[in-house]
Amino acid sequence: MSVLITRHDGPAERGVLRISLNRPAVRNAFDEEVIAALTSFAKDAAKDPSLRAIVLSGEGPVFCAGADLAWMTKAVAYTRQDNLRDAEDLARMLELLDALPVPVIGRVHGAALGGGVGLVAICDMVVAADDAVFAFSEAKLGILPAVIAPYVLAKMGPSAARELFLTAARFPAAKALQLGLVHRVVPATQLDEAVNAYVREILTSAPSAVAAAKALVKELHGARPDAVIATTTLRIAEQRVSRDGQEGMRAFLEKRKPDWAQ
């Protein structure tokens, strides 16, 4: 299987799903099978109301090395229409993962290159090993990081993209942290501990509030100033009268845990 999926429903991790790229022999590189598997996973996860968090990782020594060489070999002979269809499949996969209503936590070790950085960019929280390396390596192959660009730009902005897209240079986890591409950098031995700390925090928050907050960030990013007040006041009013909003406020006033954090 190119992707491993493990569901955790014990008391400490109820509703937590862990998904791992499972092609260690080729450094978890993308091909049609991986894209199809991640697309199918995202569609199913979006329809699962019991899901609270997703952890995305890679098997073996590397998180994801980008495009698979065998896949690239085939792509050399693709027509323009073939390439368009191929790129649309990747774009659709990233769009579905990015749109998931639950938090996606990236666990990055070894390297994230090319499309692998695109996977990092769609994660809501990213923990990277301090010896991990990153690169938008496409320009060195004569191609572009085009499909992943919207998600990368949303994370680290156009100035950093100009430097790193154009040079295709590798950069360390410390720089990825500085740019906002990742959120925590820890020794490799502490990766799981740091990821699990994020999971624990998420599980103490109201599921509907987490989903609404994630959607709000996307809705407000780049919004016109005159649209912000109407959007934000509507969203908070809706959440306050929601089931989770009522339970959370009552629990706070009654000095008890809300039912989602039992």
C-alpha positions in Angstrom: 0.0 0.0 0.0 1.4 3.4 -1.0 -0.4 5.1 2.0 -0.9 3.6 5.5 -3.9 4.8 7.5 -4.3 4.1 11.2 -7.3 5.1 13.2 -6.9 5.8 17.0 -10.1 5.8 19.0 -8.7 5.1 22.5 -9.6 7.5 25.4 -6.6 9.7 24.8 -6.9 9.9 21.0 -10.5 9.5 20.1 -11.1 10.5 16.5 -7.4 10.9 15.6 -6.3 9.5 12.3 -2.7 9.0 11.3 -1.7 8.7 7.6 1.7 7.9 6.4 3.3 7.9 2.9 4.6 4.3 2.5 7.1 4.2 -0.3 10.4 4.3 1.7 12.4 2.6 -1.1 11.8 5.7 -3.3 11.8 8.2 -0.4 8.0 8.4 -0.4 8.0 10.1 -3.8 4.7 11.0 -5.6 3.3 8.9 -8.4 -0.2 8.4 -9.7 -1.0 5.8 -7.1 0.0 8.0 -4.2 -2.0 10.9 -5.6 -5.1 8.7 -6.1 -4.7 7.2 -2.5 -4.4 10.7 -0.9 -7.4 12.0 -3.0 -9.5 9.1 -1.9 -8.5 9.5 1.7 -9.3 13.2 1.7 -12.8 12.6 0.3 -13.5 10.0 2.9 -12.1 12.1 5.8 -14.2 15.1 4.8 -17.3 13.1 5.4 -16.4 11.6 8.8 -18.0 13.7 11.5 -16.2 11.7 14.3 -12.8 12.8 13.0 -10.9 15.3 15.3 -7.4 15.5 13.9 -5.1 14.0 11.2 -1.3 13.4 11.5 0.5 13.2 8.2 4.0 11.6 8.1 6.3 9.4 6.0 7.7 6.0 6.4 11.5 5.4 6.3 14.2 8.1 6.4 12.5 10.8 4.4 9.1 12.6 4.6 8.7 13.1 0.8 11.2 13.6 -2.0 8.7 15.0 -4.5 8.0 13.4 -7.8 8.9 9.7 -8.4 11.6 9.2 -11.1 9.6 6.5 -12.9 6.6 8.9 -13.0 8.8 11.7 -14.3 10.2 9.4 -17.0 6.7 8.7 -18.3 5.9 12.4 -18.1 8.7 13.3 -20.5 6.6 11.7 -23.3 3.3 13.3 -22.2 1.5 15.6 -24.5 0.3 19.0 -23.4 -3.1 17.5 -22.6 -1.6 14.6 -20.7 0.4 17.0 -18.6 -2.6 19.2 -18.0 -4.6 16.2 -16.8 -1.7 15.0 -14.6 -1.3 18.4 -13.0 -5.0 18.7 -12.4 -5.0 15.4 -10.5 -2.3 16.7 -8.2 -4.0 20.1 -7.8 -7.3 18.4 -6.9 -5.5 16.2 -4.2 -3.9 19.3 -2.6 -7.2 21.2 -2.7 -9.1 18.4 -1.0 -6.4 18.0 1.7 -6.3 21.7 2.3 -10.1 21.9 2.6 -10.4 19.3 5.3 -12.4 20.7 8.2 -10.2 19.1 10.9 -6.6 20.1 11.7 -3.9 18.4 9.7 -0.5 18.0 11.6 2.6 17.4 9.5 5.4 15.3 11.0 8.5 16.1 8.8 11.8 14.3 9.0 14.7 13.8 6.6 13.6 15.9 3.6 10.6 17.5 2.0 11.4 18.3 -1.6 9.3 19.7 -4.5 5.7 18.4 -4.1 6.7 17.2 -0.6 6.8 20.8 0.4 3.4 21.2 -1.0 2.2 18.6 1.4 3.9 20.5 4.2 2.1 23.7 3.1 -1.4 22.3 3.3 -0.8 21.2 6.9 -2.3 23.5 9.6 0.6 22.7 12.0 4.0 21.3 11.1 6.6 19.8 13.4 10.0 19.3 11.7 13.1 17.5 12.9 16.0 19.9 13.3 18.1 18.1 10.7 15.3 18.1 8.0 15.9 19.9 4.8 13.5 21.5 2.3 13.7 22.6 -1.3 11.5 23.8 -4.2 13.8 21.8 -6.5 11.7 22.2 -9.7 13.7 24.9 -11.4 16.8 22.7 -11.4 14.7 20.2 -13.4 13.5 22.9 -15.8 9.9 22.9 -14.4 7.9 24.9 -12.0 6.5 24.5 -8.4 3.2 25.8 -9.9 0.6 23.5 -8.5 1.9 23.8 -4.9 2.5 27.5 -5.2 -0.9 28.8 -3.8 -0.4 26.9 -0.6 3.2 27.8 -0.2 2.6 31.5 -0.8 -0.2 31.5 1.8 2.3 30.1 4.3 5.5 32.1 3.6 4.6 34.9 1.2 6.0 36.1 -2.1 9.4 37.4 -1.0 10.6 34.1 0.3 9.1 32.3 -2.7 11.0 34.5 -5.1 14.3 33.5 -3.4 13.5 29.8 -3.0 11.5 29.1 -6.2 14.2 30.8 -8.3 17.3 29.3 -6.7 15.8 25.9 -6.0 18.3 25.8 -3.2 17.9 23.5 -0.2 17.3 25.2 3.2 17.2 23.9 6.7 14.4 23.4 9.2 15.5 26.5 11.1 14.8 28.7 8.0 11.5 26.9 7.3 10.5 27.9 10.8 11.5 31.5 10.3 9.5 31.6 7.1 6.3 30.1 8.7 6.4 27.0 6.6 6.8 24.9 9.8 5.7 25.8 13.3 8.0 23.8 15.6 11.5 22.4 15.1 12.7 19.7 17.5 15.3 16.9 17.7 14.2 13.9 15.6 13.9 11.9 18.8 11.2 14.4 20.0 9.1 14.5 16.9 6.3 12.2 18.1 6.2 14.0 21.5 5.8 17.4 19.8 3.1 16.1 17.4 1.2 14.5 20.2 1.3 17.7 22.2 -0.6 19.4 19.3 -3.1 16.5 19.2 -3.8 16.9 22.9 -4.4 20.6 22.5 -6.8 20.0 19.6 -8.8 17.4 21.6 -9.5 20.0 24.3 -11.1 22.4 21.8 -14.7 22.2 20.5 -14.8 20.3 17.2 -17.2 22.7 15.5 -15.2 25.7 16.8 -11.9 24.2 15.4 -13.5 23.6 12.0 -15.1 27.1 11.9 -11.8 28.7 13.0 -9.9 26.9 10.2 -12.5 28.0 7.6 -12.4 31.6 9.0 -8.6 31.9 8.4 -9.1 31.0 4.7 -12.1 33.2 4.4 -10.4 36.3 5.8 -7.0 35.9 4.1 -6.8 38.6 1.5 -10.4 39.8 2.1 -11.3 43.4 1.5 -11.4 45.5 4.7 -15.0 46.4 4.1 -15.9 42.7 4.1 -14.1 41.8 7.3 -16.6 43.2 9.8 -19.6 41.5 8.3 -17.9 38.2 8.0 -16.3 38.1 11.5 -19.5 39.3 13.3 -21.6 36.7 11.5 -19.2 33.9 12.3 -18.9 34.6 16.0 -22.7 35.0 16.3 -23.2 31.6 14.6 -20.7 29.9 16.8 -22.0 31.3 20.1 -25.5 29.9 19.5 -24.1 26.6 18.2 -24.3 23.4 20.3 -20.5 23.5 21.0 -20.6 27.3 21.7 -23.4 26.9 24.3 -21.7 23.9 25.9 -18.3 25.6 26.1 -19.6 28.8 27.7 -21.7 26.9 30.2 -18.8 24.7 31.1 -16.6 27.7 31.7 -19.1 29.4 33.9 -19.8 26.2 35.8 -16.1 25.5 36.2 -16.2 22.0 34.6 -14.7 20.4 31.5 -16.9 20.7 28.3 -18.2 17.3 27.1 -15.8 17.1 24.1 -12.8 17.2 26.5 -14.0 14.5 28.9 
